[in-house]
Every structure is written in C-alpha cells, then in structure tokens.
Amino acid sequence: MLKRRNKSLRTRALIALAVIAASLAIALTTPVRLGLDLRGGTQIVLETRSTPTTDADAAATDRTLEVLRGRIDALGVAEPTLVRSGDHRILVELPGVHDPKKAADVLGRTAQLTVHAVLGPAGSADRATAPPADPAEERVLPDESGQPLRLRAAELTGRDVKGADARFDPQGGAGWHVTVDFTKTGQNRWKQVTARAACQPAGDPQRRVAIVLDNKIISAPQVEPSVPCGTGIPGGTTQITGSFDQAEARELALLISGGALPVPVETVEQRTIGATLGDAAIEAAAWAAVIGTALTALFIIAVYRLLGLLATVALACYGLISYAALAALGATLTLPGLAGFVLAIGMAVDANVLVFERAREEYAARSRPSPRSALAAGFRGALSAIADSNITTLIAAALLFAFSSGPVRGFGVTLAIGVLASMVSALVISRVLAEFAVGRPAVHRRPRITGIAGTGWVRDRLLRRGPFLLRRPRRWLAASAVLLVVTASGILVRGLDFGIEFTGGRLIEYATSSPVDPDRARTALTDAGFPRAVVQSSGDSGLTVRAEDLSNADEATVTATIRDLGGGTKKVRDELIGPSMGDELRRNALIALCLALGAQLLYLAVRFRWVFGTAAVVALAHDVVILIGAFAWLGKPIDGVFLAALLTVIGYSVNDSVVLFDRVRELLGRDRTTPLPRLTNQAVLQTLPRTVNTGMGAALILTALAVLADDTLADFALALIIGLAIGTYSSVFTAASLVVELHPRRKAPRPPRSARRPEPAETAAPTVRKPRQRGLR
C-alpha cells in the first residue's frame, strides 16, 4: 500500500514538473496578445449587405475581407487583425490607430474602380449632367483641382489592376510616386488607352487618363511626352508621378490597389480606446492582483498554516499556467479578461479549501489520526464537489464565448482557462506539495503545524452550539421573497440603464484638465443641439457623453463643447454600436442567461435529483433578479461587462449549492432514519467553514479590484461582491429551504420483525380496573 502511494506521488510530481516547465518555457518565449482596450487602438465591426445583383453570403464576405486586408496593409498598421465572424460580419482591429474616421472611410469605400480616357474639358451644359450609375457610359467629373472633365466610358476596372505601391526615387528625381501593376488583360487595355492619349499634343486635357473611385477622380495623370503616338506604355507596370508627399502617395496607392468591394459594407460597431486608458487599467488590475493575492495568501496561511503556505505556492503556479495557456492558445487578453484572470485566483482557492476542510473532518473522525491519511481522504472526498462546481462554471464560460462578442467573449475564454488551471493547481501541484510535506517525519511528529489537525474556530463554534437553522424553512423563503420584491421593484421604479452595447448609439469618454460638472455639461450640450445626450462623470476629471445618433460631425461639436468647459480635453474612448448590433447583443444576452439556467438545471438534475436541480435554479434566478435590481437602484449601467459579472455570479452561486448538495447526498446515503431537515441542517453546518473561508478569499481580491480599478472594473467588482454575498445566502437558506419543502416526506422505517411484540392468539377483552373502595376501619 505504501509503495503504491509513493509511486502515485512520484507520478503526480513528474506531471506537475512537466506542466510547470512547459508553462515557464511558453511564458518566457511567447507574449500574450493584448486587446485594444489594453494597448489602445480602433476596433471596427463591418457587416456586408446584399445588392440586387450580389448576395452577401460567406463567399462574398471572404472576398470582401481580402480586399480590406489589402487596404489595411497599405495603411501601414502594425499587427492588424481581420477575421470573419459568421457569414456577414468582419472584425477589424487596428492597434495604435486613434483616428477611426480615416480608417472607416478607407474601409467603407465600395464603388467600382474604373479607368477612363479624358475627352476634354466639360462645357457649361455638361456640368449639370449627373454621373451615370453605369460605368460603360460617359460621365462628367471634376479632377483634383476642381476642373470638370468629360470622361469616356470605362476602359479598365479594378479587376484589371494587380496592385499599386508608393515608392521613393531619390536618384531619378521623381520623388514619391505610385507604381501600378496590371493583369495580363489590363496590360493590353492600358496600352490602348495610353496609345490614343499619346497622340494628343502636350498640355491637352485629352492626353490625360482619369482613375475614378466612388464617382470621384482620385488621379488624372498626363501621359509623358516620351511615349510615342499609337504605341502606348508597354509592359505590365506604369508610374504615376507628381508633387506627392509620402502620405499622399501611400493613400493613392491604397485606393488603387484596394479596388472595389464585392458587396457594400456597413459599420455596425466601432471602438477606439486611448493607450493611456489601457495603461491605467493594466496598472490598476496588476495592483489589485498583487494586493488581493497577498491578502488572500495571508488569510489562507493563517487558517491552514503549512498547507496554506503550500497552497499559496500552488496559486503562484496557477498564475504561471494560466498565463502560458493564454499565450499558447493565442487568446487576446482584454480588460474584462484581465479582471477574470484576477477573479479566478479566488476561485482557485476554493478547491484547496474544500480539500483541507475535508481533511480536517477525516482527521477528527479517526481513532488513530495521521495527517497523510487524512489528507488523502480529503482529496478523495472533495473530488466530486470540485468537479461539479468547476463544470458548472465552465458551462457559464462556454455560454459567454458562444453568445457574446468582443471583450466579453475574451472574459469567457480567460475564465475557462482559469478554471482548468485551478484544477491542475489544486489536484496535481497542491496535492504533490501537501503529500510530500505531511509525509516528513518532523511534520508527522508535530501534526498541528499542518493546519488540518484541528477543526478550526468556525467549526468548533458551530459544533458547540449546533443551531437548527432549518427548523422553519418557510420563514427563510419568505425573507428571500421580501428581498426579491424590494430589489426587483428597482427595475420598475428606476428602470434599467442599458449600455450602448444593448441599445445602440455612441459613447465618448473625455479626460479634462479641470473637473466638469455633469449638469453644466448637459446644459451646454442641450444648447449645442443635443438635448437627449446622457452625460455622466467618470473618475476624478473625466466625463462620458452618450447619445443614440451621433455622426462624426456631431462628435466634433460635442468635443468642442466639452473643451470649452474643461480646458485641455483628450478623447480616451469612442464606442459606436449600430442599432442592429445592439438588438442582437441584447437578444443574445437573454438567450445566454436562459441557457445558463437551463444548463445548470439539467446538469444538477443528472448529477443529483430533480428536486435539488430545481432548488438550485430557483436560487440562481433569485440571485440574478436581486443583482439586476440592485444595479437598477444604484443607477449602474447594464452592459457587456455586467453580463460577464452576472454569469460569473451564476457560477459562484451554483458552486455553493453544489458543495452543499454533495454533502446532503452523502449524508442521505449513510443515514436513512434522520429527517431531511435535520440532515440538511447538518450538511449546512459541515460546509459552512468552507463557504466562509472561500468567500473571504474571493472578497479580498474583489475588494482590492473595486478600490483600485477604474469605473468599468469597479462596477464589475461591485456586481461580483453583491453576487457573492447574495449567492452565499441563497445557497444556504433559499436553496436548502426549497429542498426541504419540495422533497417528499420521508416515512419513518418500520422496526424489524424480531423487535415487534407478538400478537395474542385471540382478542382479549380490555381490562377494567375496579375503583378502590374507601372506608374506615
């Protein structure tokens, strides 16, 4: 037996060393990709639209993506990202680009690129002619200087252009120029166009060739005098020269090489985050991680002593594994994802606490206790609860990934990685360290330093008093109903302040040199023509402005108005969500919430019983409504980050219920005579030390995040603090009380036949005592 145990320990140790070594190698060689909300830049979501001639299917969206990729490459953006999302959407990330207007203008140009021979200057009658929609017809368009030109029908289209590039020629004297490459078909057509133009005298407008995009002449160069008449420019390459600077040459090359989009595109979402905002978020989250983890480590060490210290070492390994997993998978670490990474530290503590509390029970129950055997029994006893609680959290993370987008989807990825890494940390690394430590002779002689040789002051007080908390379960259910009504009334009285993710519109955040009163800014914006703009303070000297319909021209007016009030003003965030995107996000959020509750019910029903699953889901719905109502009373926004917090609260709440129900199931299997209220109360008292210790670990990290983070992360932490408190209450008093009320009443077992009194052979008449006669002697 001892040999088998030592062999198992060596196997786990090798696995732990391999995981840590691989994680360290990845962490040192592969950096984690930061989202735009952490490194600054612009994110644009484009949606393709069908035309009468072209259907915007997946193939058309793929062709559009390739055209956009060429345009972005010509912009010179470092590490751009373009991916297709579904059949109709393209996600574009442009790090370092803080002027989304130019990027959106370049990406959104959809007209056909055409090349025309110039017939001459347009007369007064021609100027009134509107450009025809058909490129095969003649048209009148102004050139770069505004002179109207009559253009022949299109000779070439964007399909005839292979590419264009901006180049600098310091020796030939041409300076910056644009080189255009044609396809085989385009080479012959270009030669024919330039051959006719070369027959015209120098300076004649007919010697020019016009390049048109979006019914606008973007260049109308003149064929050089060195080109002979009737010969044209041979070869597949030509140069456009002129007084170009670098920016003008690059933009012209971009427009020529980009060509036409197969289908029109519409911007449905746009986010611009300043680098300073991302730096502040990283710094705040980093300080929250350091302080929260340090406080959690001190708490765990104070409660569990040596094993608490080893669990802290395992937590450090957990952080390394999570970071390496993010880097290896190429996942993007966003602002909510960073918060999820910090939050998962508290979740990683839960598995260790479950094991240590189980080990304490085993140590106290044995006649000849041994720390090593008690610890092994603790890991065995806590395995089912750890697995069930983590699987339910993974269900929430999967729903976040499936039904969300952008930063919230990144949070789901980070949360899933954190859960898996916490299981490796607790069940492999922490177990190896703990079993090795308790097996030392010095520790065996002094078992109290392990932290599991005593039951702990929380359990001691509960065992001494033995309160019957579930004596009257209906009173707890009535209290829950009252709390539910009070908080839910906030939804009716105050309403929900949906963020622009769910309503659509535009949100701009400013950093001003001097504080600006929101009421004063609201009045100024009303006078400027924006009476429905929502103005809120952000931080010490920040301001956010939100409106349903705000164009780029309107944004310039709003910025000027805020600048007049706050002096030096800097735009740190600019988010634009189209109405269709907002409707879809709101619908997906509701679907994700309903599926989360349904998935929890199904899983708990399979793992336990329908009664337990129903009680847990009712408690979850109770927590969800209370949290939403609390945010309604507080006037906090209901946005994508809140959705992430809400689904995390669901995972937290069901964790507590799973641990409690796991203990009730265990007690029901051992004891078939004790009434269910007594057994459930006993399970509550036995799991309450784990609930307190785990809650304290998570609360320390969330408090640090709420105090040190900015408004977005602070609201996220506030939602989780409220959810943690309500989830702890509901799992103990709401879910447990519902189990007692919904579970069929257990009938008292009949005594064994041998213990029954034998029935008489025949029925005897009842014995009647005669009254004693009283008298005197």
Buried (B, 14 or more C-beta within 10 A) or exposed (E): EEEEBEEEBEEBBEBBEEBBEEBBEBBEEBEBBBBBBBBBBBBBBBBBBEEEEBEBEEEBBBBBBEBBBBBBBBBEBEEBBBEBEEEBBBBBBBBBBBEBBEBBEBBBBBBBBBBBBBBBBBEEEBEEBEBEEEBEEBBBBBBEEEEBBBBBBBBBBBEBBBBBBBEEEEEEEBBBBBBBBBBEEBBBBBBBBBBBBBBBEEEBBBBBBBBBBEBBBBBBBBBEEEBEEEEBBEEBBBBBBBEBEEEBBBBBBBBBBBBBBBBBBBBBBBBBBBBEBBEBBBEBBEBBBEBBBEBBBEBBBEBBBBBBBBBBBBBEBBBBBBBBBBBBEEBBBBBBBBBBBBBBBBBBBBBBBBBBBBBBBBBBEEEEBBBBBBBBBBBEBBBBBBBBBBBBBBBBBBBBBEBBBBBBBBBBBBBBBBBBBBBBBBBBBBBBBBBBBBBEEEBEEEBEBBBBBBBBEBBEEBEEEEEEBBEEBEEBBEBBEEBBEEBBEBBEEBEBBBBBBBBBBBBBBBBBEEBBEBEEBBBBBEEBEBEEBBBBBBBEBBBBBBBBEBEEEBBEBBBEBBBEBBEEBBBBBBBBBBEEBBEBBBEBBEEBBEBBBEBBBEBBBEBBBEBBBBBBBBBBBBBBBBBBBBBBBBEBBBBBBBBBBBBBBBBBBBBBBBBBBBBBBBBBEEEEEBEBBBBBBBBBBBBBBBBBBBBBBBBBBBBBBBBBBBBBBBBBBBBBBBBBBBBBBBBBBBBBBBBBBBBEEBEEEEEEEEEEEEEEEEEEEEEEEEEEEEEEE
